[in-house]
């Protein structure tokens, strides 16, 4: 299964991923994005959030 992964070093906390796909992404207490549920939205919606990231801090990774 594919799951999005946020690189917290790259994340600038713009919130676009959480706004576009709140079932998968949320803003953490440190102001950075985090994944809250890998399958919280259809893959194409997750991809839209990934594509909207201005610093390309979100990628896909394979999970078992």
N, C-alpha and C positions, 0 to 999 in steps of 0.2 A: 504494500500500500504506500502511496506517495503522501507525504505530509509536508506542509510548508514549514520553513525554518527561518527565524529572524536572527540576523547577525546584530547583536546589541551594540557592537563596536561601531557599525556603520549607521545604525538607526539614528535619525535626527528627531524622532518623536513628532512627525507632522500629523499623524493620526489618520492618514488617508486610507490605510488598510482596514483599520477598525471601523471607519465610517462606511466603507464600501462592503465590508464583509464581517459584520459584528458577531456572527455565529462562530467565527474562526479566530479572529484577532481582537485583542483588547489592549488598552494602554496600562502599563504597569505603574506602580507607585513611583518609579524613577523617571517616568515620562517617556519611556520607550515602549515599543510594541512587543507583544508576546503572543504566542499561539495558545489558545485556550481549548480548542477542539479541532483536531485534524479534519474530521469529516462533518464539520458544522455547516457546510454549504456545498453546492455542486462544484466540481473541479473547475468549470469555466468561470464561476464567480470568484473563486480563490485566485485564479490566474489573472483576472482583471485587477484584483487588489495588488498582486505581485507586480504587474505591469505599471500600476500607478505609483509605485514607490519611487520617489525622486532620486534616491541614492542607491537603488538596487540592493537593498539590505535583506530582501526576502528571496529565498530559493526553495526549490523542491528537494526533498531527501527521501530515500526509501526507508520505510519502517517495516519491521517484521510483523 
